[in-house]
């Protein structure tokens, strides 16, 4: 597990040390990143295979340090962490492969710095995944924010700096102002911040306290982008497209919803009585789902449309987690996985469109499907997954989320189900509509279509292939999550 965290960091540090001696044309940064991604993914799959064959999914904790008595910096394995680490490992490799073509085709500079902070970010993401307690999670949550900021402002123009200020300001303010006080409050109530199956809050904790704590975590984990604390995500779209893909599918937003899922499962516990919860909190993600979808429909800039789509889809996961049920946790794990592969496919497509045609707006894409069939077929499959239609894996996460809502004890469960169905309709309009106009409408000929680098096409095929594979063979992932729900009851 330590190797999984250290390999991306080692690749980043070697790149930083070699940077002063590298020419702008040197391919060393890309090769180091690709080597690190390949080795790290291989070790990750070896570990997963070992855990599966011995039929155990938890180990640890391994204490790295104890800054003060009772507060440790520690890692451990459990099913939710392993799932998130596997997703991050696959998509770090795909993102690095994609970036190796995109960054040079788009004329980006400072490549050693880019790959250095990309490696630090994935290392922080994996460390967050393996966190054994809230303190460790908070430390690497902050490191992830700080290490992704240079990626967001990579182009160093005024637009990038302005977007970076919003990105850093919102995420730091929510973590320091809401997330950290919630952690301190948990420690004051329970005397521990260690992730524990069944939760750590004392049984006598009042409903008001539980609900306030839950609200602090939902809003304080700003990376989950629940409205109204979502502005940082569209602002971050000033970053190069590989960074946008990385933020939306591998790190940051997925780290946010993963952290929230882990907090609900291991700090609050799924056995908590629904009588002590403020049921209105679940309507924060429900409203976010619809409002973000409506905003996405109005966005003509392709990356901003995808950003608001992500805000909406993240709240599917938050809503599933806030059901406080094994079924909801299973649906959240499925949607974390399905959305990761689908959304990175869409961002890879957006970057390929930019490189090939220099177009950034949806209104400029008429007829381009016949000029770039591979790109737009992949984009269409990613869109189908977001909507929840075959032959894409998103169908299953939406299916199980609907089942979890119907089986829940929440007042207004059928209204929540209606929110999910209405959102799926809106998703089909603002995402599938792009593919429809690209294939159906005539090509204006205004844009000159250039070749897309092979590495970008290969990364798109990896992400698209995983999206289809998760539709055709969903049971291994489902069984993994069943093991998770059994371990936390």
C-alpha positions in Angstrom: 0.0 0.0 0.0 2.9 2.4 0.8 4.3 1.7 -2.7 1.0 2.6 -4.3 1.2 6.0 -2.7 4.9 6.6 -3.1 5.4 5.6 -6.8 3.5 8.6 -8.2 5.3 10.8 -5.8 8.7 9.3 -6.7 8.0 9.9 -10.4 7.0 13.5 -9.6 10.2 14.2 -7.6 12.5 12.7 -10.2 10.8 14.8 -12.9 11.3 17.9 -10.7 15.0 17.1 -10.2 15.6 16.5 -13.9 13.6 19.5 -15.1 16.5 22.1 -15.1 18.5 19.8 -17.4 15.7 19.0 -19.9 15.0 20.7 -23.2 11.5 21.8 -24.0 11.4 19.0 -26.6 12.4 16.3 -24.2 10.0 13.3 -23.7 11.5 12.4 -20.4 8.6 13.8 -18.3 6.0 11.9 -20.2 8.0 8.7 -20.1 8.6 8.9 -16.3 4.9 9.6 -15.8 3.9 6.7 -18.0 6.3 4.3 -16.3 5.1 5.4 -12.8 1.5 5.0 -13.8 2.1 1.5 -15.3 4.1 0.2 -12.3 1.6 1.7 -9.8 -1.4 0.1 -11.6 0.4 -3.2 -11.8 1.1 -3.2 -8.0 -2.5 -2.1 -7.4 -4.0 -5.0 -9.4 -1.6 -7.5 -7.7 -2.8 -6.3 -4.3 -6.4 -6.5 -5.3 -5.8 -10.1 -6.6 -4.2 -11.0 -3.3 -7.2 -9.7 -1.3 -9.7 -11.4 -3.5 -8.0 -14.8 -3.4 -7.8 -14.8 0.4 -11.3 -13.6 0.7 -10.5 -10.7 3.0 -11.0 -7.0 2.2 -9.5 -5.2 5.2 -6.1 -4.8 6.8 -4.3 -2.3 9.0 -4.1 0.2 10.2 -0.5 1.1 9.6 0.5 4.1 11.7 3.0 6.4 10.0 3.1 9.0 12.7 1.4 10.2 15.9 1.7 14.0 16.1 -0.2 14.1 19.3 -1.5 11.3 21.6 -4.6 9.7 20.1 -4.3 11.4 16.7 -2.4 9.3 14.1 -1.4 9.6 10.5 -2.4 6.1 9.5 -3.5 4.0 6.5 -5.7 0.9 6.1 -7.3 -1.2 3.5 -11.1 -1.8 3.2 -13.4 -2.4 0.2 -14.3 1.2 -0.4 -10.7 2.3 -0.4 -9.6 -0.5 -2.6 -12.3 0.3 -5.2 -11.4 4.0 -5.3 -7.7 3.2 -5.6 -8.4 0.8 -8.5 -10.4 3.5 -10.3 -7.6 6.1 -9.7 -4.9 3.7 -10.9 -6.6 2.9 -14.2 -7.5 6.5 -14.9 -4.1 7.9 -13.9 -2.6 5.7 -16.7 -5.3 6.8 -19.2 -4.9 10.5 -18.3 -1.1 10.3 -18.6 -1.4 8.6 -22.0 -3.9 11.2 -23.1 -1.8 14.2 -21.8 1.3 12.9 -23.6 -0.5 13.7 -26.9 -2.7 16.7 -25.9 -0.1 18.9 -24.2 2.3 18.9 -27.1 -0.4 19.1 -29.8 -2.0 22.1 -28.0 1.4 23.8 -27.6 1.5 23.8 -23.8 4.7 24.6 -22.0 6.2 23.8 -18.6 5.6 20.1 -19.1 8.0 19.0 -16.3 6.0 21.1 -13.8 2.7 19.7 -15.2 3.7 16.1 -14.8 5.3 16.8 -11.4 2.1 18.1 -9.9 0.0 15.5 -11.6 2.1 12.8 -9.8 1.8 14.6 -6.5 -1.9 14.9 -6.9 -2.5 11.2 -7.7 -0.3 10.3 -4.7 -2.4 12.5 -2.4 -5.6 11.0 -3.9 -4.4 7.5 -3.1 -3.3 8.5 0.4 -6.7 10.0 1.0 -8.3 6.7 -0.2 -6.3 4.7 2.3 -6.9 7.1 5.2 -7.6 5.2 8.5 -9.1 8.2 10.2 -10.5 11.7 9.7 -7.2 13.4 10.6 -5.3 11.6 7.9 -8.1 12.2 5.4 -8.1 16.0 6.2 -4.3 16.2 5.8 -4.3 14.6 2.3 -7.5 16.4 1.4 -5.7 19.7 1.8 -2.5 18.4 0.0 -4.7 17.4 -2.9 -6.2 20.9 -3.1 -2.8 22.6 -3.0 -1.2 20.2 -5.5 -4.0 20.6 -8.1 -4.0 24.4 -8.0 -0.8 24.6 -10.2 -2.5 22.4 -12.7 -5.6 24.6 -12.8 -3.5 27.7 -13.4 -1.1 26.0 -15.7 -1.5 28.4 -18.6 -0.7 31.3 -16.3 -2.9 33.9 -18.1 -5.3 36.2 -16.2 -8.3 33.9 -16.9 -6.4 31.0 -15.4 -5.3 33.0 -12.4 -8.9 34.2 -11.7 -10.2 30.7 -12.0 -7.5 29.4 -9.7 -8.3 32.0 -7.1 -11.9 30.8 -7.0 -10.8 27.2 -7.0 -8.5 27.6 -4.1 -10.6 30.1 -2.2 -13.8 28.0 -2.1 -12.1 24.7 -1.3 -9.8 26.1 1.4 -12.6 28.1 3.0 -15.0 25.2 3.2 -12.4 22.8 4.5 -11.0 25.1 7.2 -14.4 26.7 8.1 -16.6 23.6 8.0 -14.8 20.4 7.5 -12.1 20.9 10.2 -14.6 22.0 12.9 -16.7 19.0 12.2 -13.7 16.7 12.7 -12.9 18.5 16.0 -16.5 18.1 17.1 -16.5 14.3 16.3 -13.3 14.0 18.4 -14.9 15.9 21.3 -18.1 13.7 21.2 -16.5 10.3 20.6 -12.9 10.6 21.7 -11.7 9.2 18.4 -11.7 10.0 14.7 -10.8 6.5 13.5 -13.0 5.1 10.8 -15.0 2.3 12.4 -17.6 0.0 11.0 -20.9 1.0 12.6 -19.8 4.5 13.3 -18.2 6.2 16.3 -20.8 8.6 17.6 -22.2 7.7 21.0 -25.7 6.4 21.1 -26.9 9.2 23.3 -25.9 11.9 20.8 -28.9 14.1 20.2 -30.6 14.3 16.8 -29.8 18.1 16.6 -26.1 17.4 17.0 -26.1 14.5 14.5 -27.9 16.6 11.9 -25.6 19.7 12.4 -22.5 17.5 12.1 -23.9 15.9 8.9 -24.6 19.3 7.5 -21.1 20.5 8.3 -19.6 17.5 6.5 -21.9 17.7 3.5 -21.0 21.4 2.9 -17.4 21.2 4.4 -16.3 18.5 1.9 -16.5 21.2 -0.8 -15.0 18.9 -3.4 -18.4 17.1 -3.6 -19.7 20.4 -5.1 -23.1 20.5 -3.5 -24.8 23.8 -4.2 -24.3 26.6 -3.3 -20.6 25.7 -2.8 -20.0 24.6 -6.3 -18.5 27.6 -8.1 -15.0 26.4 -7.9 -15.7 23.5 -10.3 -16.8 25.6 -13.4 -14.0 28.0 -12.5 -11.5 25.2 -12.8 -12.4 24.6 -16.5 -9.7 27.2 -17.4 -7.2 24.3 -17.0 -5.9 22.2 -19.9 -8.3 19.4 -20.8 -6.3 16.6 -19.3 -6.4 18.4 -16.0 -10.2 18.9 -16.4 -10.5 15.1 -17.0 -8.3 14.4 -14.1 -10.2 16.6 -11.7 -13.6 15.2 -12.7 -12.9 11.5 -12.9 -9.8 10.7 -10.9 -9.1 13.3 -8.2 -10.7 16.2 -6.4 -14.5 15.7 -7.2 -14.2 11.9 -6.8 -12.1 12.4 -3.7 -14.9 14.6 -2.3 -17.7 12.2 -2.7 -15.5 9.3 -1.7 -14.6 11.2 1.5 -18.2 11.9 2.2 -19.2 8.3 1.7 -16.5 7.1 4.0 -17.5 9.6 6.7 -21.2 8.5 6.5 -20.3 4.8 6.6 -17.5 4.8 9.2 -18.2 7.9 11.4 -22.0 8.1 11.5 -22.7 4.5 10.7 -25.6 3.1 8.7 -27.4 1.8 11.8 -28.2 5.3 12.9 -31.9 5.9 13.5 -33.6 7.9 10.8 -35.5 9.7 13.6 -32.5 11.7 14.6 -31.7 12.9 11.1 -32.8 16.2 9.6 -34.4 14.8 6.5 -34.2 18.1 4.6 -30.5 17.7 4.2 -31.0 15.1 1.5 -32.7 17.8 -0.5 -29.5 19.8 -0.9 -28.1 17.2 -3.4 -31.6 16.6 -4.8 -31.9 20.3 -5.7 -28.3 20.4 -6.9 -29.1 17.5 -9.3 -31.9 19.5 -11.0 -30.5 23.0 -10.9 -27.1 21.9 -12.3 -28.8 20.0 -15.1 -30.8 23.1 -16.0 -27.7 25.3 -16.1 -25.9 22.7 -18.2 -28.6 22.9 -20.8 -27.9 26.6 -21.3 -24.1 26.4 -21.5 -22.7 26.6 -25.0 -19.1 26.1 -23.9 -18.5 22.4 -24.0 -16.3 22.1 -21.0 -18.5 24.2 -18.8 -21.5 22.1 -19.9 -19.6 19.0 -18.8 -18.6 20.8 -15.5 -22.3 21.4 -14.6 -23.1 17.8 -15.6 -20.4 16.7 -13.1 -22.0 18.9 -10.4 -25.3 17.2 -11.0 -23.9 13.6 -11.1 -21.8 14.1 -7.9 -25.0 14.8 -6.1 -26.4 11.5 -7.2 -23.7 9.9 -5.1 -24.2 12.3 -2.2 -28.0 11.6 -2.3 -27.3 7.8 -2.3 -24.9 8.1 0.6 -27.4 10.2 2.6 -30.0 7.4 2.4 -28.0 5.8 5.2 -28.6 2.3 3.9 -26.5 -0.6 2.6 -28.4 -0.3 -0.7 -27.6 3.4 -0.9 -23.9 2.8 -0.2 -23.8 0.1 -2.9 -25.5 2.5 -5.4 -23.0 5.3 -4.5 -20.0 2.9 -5.1 -21.4 1.9 -8.4 -22.0 5.5 -9.5 -18.5 6.6 -8.4 -17.2 4.0 -10.8 -19.6 4.4 -13.7 -19.4 8.2 -13.7 -15.6 8.2 -13.5 -15.1 6.3 -16.7 -18.0 8.0 -18.5 -17.0 11.5 -17.6 -13.3 11.1 -18.4 -14.5 9.8 -21.8 -16.5 13.0 -22.4 -13.6 15.2 -21.4 -11.2 13.2 -23.6 -13.7 13.8 -26.4 -13.8 17.5 -25.7 -10.0 17.8 -25.8 -9.9 15.8 -29.1 -12.5 18.1 -30.6 -10.4 21.1 -29.5 -7.1 19.7 -31.0 -8.8 18.6 -34.3 -11.0 21.6 -35.0 -10.1 24.3 -32.4 -13.8 24.4 -31.5 -14.9 24.9 -27.9 -18.7 25.6 -28.3 -21.5 23.1 -28.7 -23.0 25.3 -31.4 -19.9 24.8 -33.5 -20.1 21.0 -33.6 -22.8 20.6 -36.3 -21.9 17.8 -38.7 -18.5 17.0 -37.1 -19.5 13.4 -36.3 -18.9 12.5 -39.9 -15.5 14.2 -39.8 -14.4 12.6 -36.5 -16.5 9.4 -36.1 -14.3 7.8 -33.5 -14.3 10.8 -31.2 -18.1 11.3 -31.4 -19.0 7.6 -31.1 -16.9 7.6 -27.9 -18.6 10.8 -26.8 -22.0 9.3 -27.4 -21.2 6.2 -25.4 -20.0 8.3 -22.5 -23.2 10.4 -22.8 -25.4 7.2 -22.7 -23.7 6.2 -19.4 -24.4 9.6 -17.8 -28.0 9.4 -18.9 -28.3 5.8 -17.7 -28.9 4.0 -21.0 -27.4 0.8 -22.5 -24.9 -0.2 -23.7 -23.1 1.8 -21.0 -22.4 1.1 -17.3 -24.4 4.1 -16.0 -27.6 2.1 -16.4 -26.7 -0.1 -13.5 -25.8 2.6 -11.0 -29.0 4.5 -11.8 -30.9 1.2 -11.5 -29.6 0.4 -8.0 -30.0 4.0 -6.9 -33.6 3.9 -7.9 -34.0 0.7 -5.9 -32.3 2.2 -2.9 -34.5 5.2 -2.9 -37.7 3.2 -3.1 -36.5 0.9 -0.3 -35.5 3.8 2.0 -37.5 5.1 4.9 -37.1 8.7 3.9 -40.2 10.9 3.7 -40.9 11.8 0.1 -38.8 8.9 -1.3 -41.0 8.8 -4.5 -40.4 12.5 -5.0 -36.6 11.8 -4.8 -37.1 9.1 -7.4 -38.9 11.6 -9.6 -35.9 13.9 -9.3 -33.6 11.2 -10.6 -35.9 10.4 -13.5 -36.3 14.1 -14.5 -32.6 14.6 -14.3 -32.0 11.6 -16.6 -34.3 13.3 -19.1 -32.4 16.6 -18.9 -29.1 14.7 -19.2 -30.3 13.2 -22.5 -31.2 16.6 -23.8 -27.9 18.4 -23.0 -25.5 15.5 -23.7 -27.1 13.2 -26.3 -28.1 16.3 -28.2 -24.4 17.0 -28.8 -23.9 13.7 -30.5 -27.2 14.0 -32.5 -26.3 17.4 -33.9 -22.8 16.2 -34.7 -24.1 13.2 -36.8 -27.4 14.5 -38.1 -26.8 18.2 -39.0 -24.8 19.2 -42.1 -21.2 20.1 -41.6 -20.6 23.8 -42.2 -17.0 23.4 -43.3 -16.0 26.4 -41.2 -13.5 24.4 -39.2 -10.4 22.6 -40.6 -10.2 19.1 -39.2 -6.8 18.0 -38.1 -5.5 14.6 -37.0 -5.8 13.6 -33.3 -2.6 12.2 -31.8 -2.7 8.4 -31.4 -2.2 8.5 -27.7 -5.3 10.6 -27.2 -7.3 8.2 -29.3 -5.9 5.2 -27.4 -6.9 6.8 -24.0 -10.4 7.5 -25.3 -10.7 3.9 -26.3 -9.6 2.6 -22.9 -12.1 4.8 -21.1 -14.9 4.0 -23.5 -14.1 0.3 -23.4 -14.3 0.3 -19.6 -17.7 2.1 -19.8 -19.1 -0.6 -22.1 -17.4 -3.4 -20.1 -19.1 -2.2 -16.9 -22.4 -2.6 -18.7 -21.7 -6.1 -20.0 -20.0 -7.4 -16.9 -21.2 -5.5 -13.9 -21.3 -8.4 -11.4 -17.7 -8.4 -10.2 -18.1 -4.8 -9.2 -21.5 -5.5 -7.7 -20.2 -8.4 -5.7 -17.3 -6.3 -4.4 -19.7 -3.7 -3.1 -21.9 -6.4 -1.6 -18.8 -7.4 0.4 -18.5 -3.8 1.5 -22.1 -3.6 2.6 -21.8 -6.8 4.6 -18.6 -5.6 6.3 -20.2 -2.3 7.5 -23.5 -3.6 8.8 
